[in-house]
Amino acid sequence: MFAPEIAEGWSRCAAEAILVGLPCLIQPIAGLGDLARLTGQPIPDLHCLLPQLHERAAVPPADMKPAYDALAPYDLHYFRHAWSAVLAEAWPAKIINPRSTFGGGR
């Protein structure tokens, strides 16, 4: 269960849990709401949390495949190019090589 007390982007722990096939309950705060919607993870119901946790723990691994598939495209390649585009827009006069910027091509 992921229920942060502060607004943050995607929780790396939550994303990694989903990628290894663990069913999650995600409180939709800030970026975690996007992650929950993208991967179809339900919101925790604090009034019946224990039964909900048992239900999520019993989810067959095959049922987590769509969540994995939704999240898998956001890999190192995706983020390398996304951040390179952001940096190129922020500093258009400077040519940014994504391989050298992120330590990728030595």
C-alpha positions in Angstrom: 0.0 0.0 0.0 1.3 3.4 -1.0 -0.2 6.4 0.8 2.3 9.2 1.1 1.9 12.2 3.4 3.4 14.6 0.9 2.7 15.4 -2.7 5.4 13.9 -5.0 5.8 12.5 -8.5 5.6 8.9 -9.2 6.9 6.8 -6.3 9.8 4.8 -7.5 9.0 2.1 -4.9 5.4 1.9 -6.2 6.5 1.7 -9.8 9.1 -1.0 -9.0 6.5 -3.0 -7.0 4.2 -2.9 -10.0 7.0 -3.9 -12.4 7.9 -7.0 -10.4 4.2 -8.0 -10.3 3.1 -7.0 -6.8 -0.5 -5.9 -6.6 -0.7 -2.5 -5.0 -3.2 -0.1 -3.3 -2.3 3.5 -4.2 -3.6 6.6 -2.6 -4.0 9.0 -5.6 -1.9 11.9 -4.2 0.0 14.0 -6.8 1.9 11.8 -9.3 0.7 8.6 -7.6 -2.8 9.3 -8.9 -1.4 9.2 -12.5 0.5 6.0 -11.7 -2.6 4.4 -10.2 -4.8 5.3 -13.2 -2.1 4.2 -15.7 -1.7 0.8 -14.1 -5.3 0.2 -12.8 -4.2 -0.1 -9.2 -7.1 0.6 -6.8 -7.3 3.2 -4.0 -7.1 2.0 -0.5 -10.4 2.0 1.4 -9.3 2.8 5.0 -12.7 1.6 6.3 -12.2 -1.9 5.1 -8.4 -2.0 4.6 -7.7 -5.5 5.9 -10.1 -7.3 3.6 -8.9 -5.1 0.7 -5.3 -6.0 1.5 -6.1 -9.7 1.5 -8.0 -9.4 -1.8 -5.1 -7.6 -3.4 -2.6 -10.2 -2.0 -4.6 -12.9 -3.7 -4.4 -11.4 -7.2 -2.9 -14.0 -9.6 0.4 -12.9 -11.1 -1.1 -13.0 -14.6 -3.6 -10.3 -13.6 -0.7 -7.9 -13.0 0.6 -8.2 -16.6 -1.6 -5.4 -18.0 -0.2 -3.1 -15.2 3.3 -4.1 -16.1 2.7 -3.5 -19.8 1.3 -0.1 -19.1 4.4 0.9 -17.1 7.1 -0.9 -19.0 7.5 1.7 -21.9 8.7 4.3 -19.3 12.2 2.9 -19.3 15.7 4.4 -19.3 15.5 5.1 -23.1 12.2 6.9 -22.6 13.4 9.1 -19.8 16.8 9.8 -21.4 15.1 11.3 -24.5 12.3 13.0 -22.5 14.9 14.8 -20.3 17.1 15.6 -23.3 14.1 17.3 -24.9 13.3 19.3 -21.8 17.0 20.4 -21.5 17.2 21.3 -25.2 14.1 23.5 -24.8 15.5 25.1 -21.7 18.9 25.8 -23.3 18.2 25.8 -27.0 21.7 27.4 -27.9 23.5 24.5 -26.3 23.6 21.1 -28.1 22.8 18.3 -25.8 24.0 14.8 -26.5 21.7 12.5 -24.4 24.4 9.8 -24.4 27.0 12.0 -22.8 24.6 14.0 -20.7 23.4 10.9 -18.8 26.6 8.9 -18.9 25.2 6.4 -21.5 27.9 6.1 -24.2 31.4 5.8 -23.1 
